[in-house]
Amino acid sequence: MNILHREILVKGRVQGVYFRASAKSAADKLNVKGRVRNTPEGHVWIAAEATPGAMSAFIEWCKQGPPMANVTACEVTEGAPEHYTDFVIQR
C-alpha cells in the first residue's frame, strides 16, 4: 500500500476554534494517522500519513477547517513516512 507523509502548516484563525479536535475527527474518519499541535506563532502543524485518496481529502478538509476557523494558508510539504499507528493531539 502506498502511504504518503505530508507536513501541513495551517495559518489563519486556527487556534481556539477546536481545529485540533476537529482535525482528529476528520483524520479518524479518513483513516489518516499522524500528529497535530498548535505552534507558538498561532498556526496549527500537522504530520499526516495516509493513502493518496485519503490524504487528498484530508488536505482539502484542512483548507477549510472547522466552522469557526478562518484558514488563510495551508502549506503542504512532503516527507518520509514515520509509520504512525494513530492520530494524536499534542500539547
Stockholm file with secondary structure:
# STOCKHOLM 1.0

chainA/1-91         MNILHREILVKGRVQGVYFRASAKSAADKLNVKGRVRNTPEGHVWIAAEATPGAMSAFIEWCKQGPPMANVTACEVTEGAPEHYTDFVIQR
#=GR chainA/1-91 SS CCCEEEEEEEEEECSSSSHHHHHHHHHHHHTCEEEEEECTTSCEEEEEEECHHHHHHHHHHHHHCSTTCEEEEEEEEEECCCCCSSEEECC
#=GC SS_cons        CCCEEEEEEEEEECSSSSHHHHHHHHHHHHTCEEEEEECTTSCEEEEEEECHHHHHHHHHHHHHCSTTCEEEEEEEEEECCCCCSSEEECC
//
